[in-house]
Amino acid sequence: MKLAITTAAALLVATSASAIELGIAGLTATTTTTAEYNVDAENMTLTLEPEVGYAFAGIDFTAGTEISVYNDDFVLGDEMPTLDLKAARQVWDNLELYGEVGYDFELEERTDVTLGASFKF
């Protein structure tokens, strides 16, 4: 019962998102904190996802990563994160073109380059 109460409290407190503008036109910083408890696997995780963004000439540039803090044990710093980079351009209200790439600090290599289009309808 203690585990269920602790998990519920952690989920209510730790799942949040915040965003700020840094005083420079178009520059933003966001952080999403997510706490999850998998009831079937009896596994609790906590992740941080910091991201910075810059909007210039209609293109949104972002750089972010996912950092594992807790996975049934404190794991912050046990593995190196992957830095994800993205450039996106809103063509119409329902069409976005984007390019993504990342760098895996653990493997010390670039991830796959992805080009795509996203449709909303």
Secondary structure, 3 states (H helix, E strand, C coil): CHHHHHHHHHHHHHCEEEEEECCCCCEEEEEEEEEEEECCCCEEEEEEEEEEEEEECCEEEEEECCEEEEECCECCCCCCCEEEEEEEEEEECCEEEEEEEEEECCCCEECCCEEEEEECC
